[in-house]
Amino acid sequence: MYLEHFGLNASPFSLTPDTRSFFGVRSHVDAINTCVSAMEMGEGLVKVTGEVGTGKTMVCRLLVKALSMSFTLVFLPNPANTVASLHRMIADELSIDSDLPSDKLLSAIQRAAIDAAYQGKRVVILCDEAQTLPDDVLEAIRLLGNLETEQHKLIQLIMLGQPELDERLSQHNMRQLLQRISFSAQLEPLTFAEASAYIDHRLKEQGASRRLFSVWTKRRIWVASHGIPRLVHQLCHKALLLSYGKGQRKVSSHAVRLAIKDTPLAKQHTALHALWG
């Protein structure tokens, strides 16, 4: 591929989130700090939302690393379709007997949470793709948050989802769950300054010894991507590939234009539009 041509050690714009490559843009850092602080304070429920491609998976993985030492972490990367499957997934993460009948799981989860609290590592459930959960599963999550002693919550929860989660929670039948949310955070698209620094960071991390993207090509990529990191990755990867195919040592404006044209979700724009953002 183009790695040797550009002097890179590995692909700088892989779509697989790698916490070692984390670049701390403001909204991501704020979301992580909000969740960690809320869990340390014993808050019951925190919500993090962000558009597709804004980095929820990366934030999720960083939260797993940040919380796993101090808490008994239950990570649910895939949404549950039923209350029974939710309880079974939580029970599996807490190493509860897999042969236990479904109607006994909630009591077993409560006992496991009490044991964890006695050991000084309260249970935190990290639920990704929460916008896809059925109403009865969201209600079951609310009820899990009711498990508590006189001093603190036995189970704390972090829900991550797309903006549709906010729409779901705004419905009248979700008002009880909405009232339980202590803190919220939102992952925002990158500003131009963030996108520019992010591209440079990814390249430098993989061994780039010179600037491969000019300020102008990075601006075209930022406008086309709407500041969405996943689209930034796609456009940069395609632009590098196209420039490599032409034998160029830097990414050309022509390669960026072709990359934008080849990416369905990219914003097609003129140079004047890019100048004004």
Secondary structure as GFF3:
##gff-version 3
##sequence-region A 1 277
A	DSSP	alpha_helix	3	6	.	.	.	ID=ss1
A	DSSP	three_ten_helix	19	21	.	.	.	ID=ss2
A	DSSP	alpha_helix	26	40	.	.	.	ID=ss3
A	DSSP	beta_strand	45	50	.	.	.	ID=ss4
A	DSSP	alpha_helix	56	67	.	.	.	ID=ss5
A	DSSP	beta_strand	72	76	.	.	.	ID=ss6
A	DSSP	alpha_helix	83	93	.	.	.	ID=ss7
A	DSSP	three_ten_helix	102	104	.	.	.	ID=ss8
A	DSSP	alpha_helix	105	118	.	.	.	ID=ss9
A	DSSP	beta_strand	123	127	.	.	.	ID=ss10
A	DSSP	three_ten_helix	130	132	.	.	.	ID=ss11
A	DSSP	alpha_helix	135	144	.	.	.	ID=ss12
A	DSSP	beta_strand	155	161	.	.	.	ID=ss13
A	DSSP	alpha_helix	164	169	.	.	.	ID=ss14
A	DSSP	three_ten_helix	172	174	.	.	.	ID=ss15
A	DSSP	alpha_helix	175	180	.	.	.	ID=ss16
A	DSSP	beta_strand	181	187	.	.	.	ID=ss17
A	DSSP	alpha_helix	192	205	.	.	.	ID=ss18
A	DSSP	alpha_helix	215	225	.	.	.	ID=ss19
A	DSSP	alpha_helix	229	245	.	.	.	ID=ss20
A	DSSP	alpha_helix	253	261	.	.	.	ID=ss21
A	DSSP	alpha_helix	271	276	.	.	.	ID=ss22
###
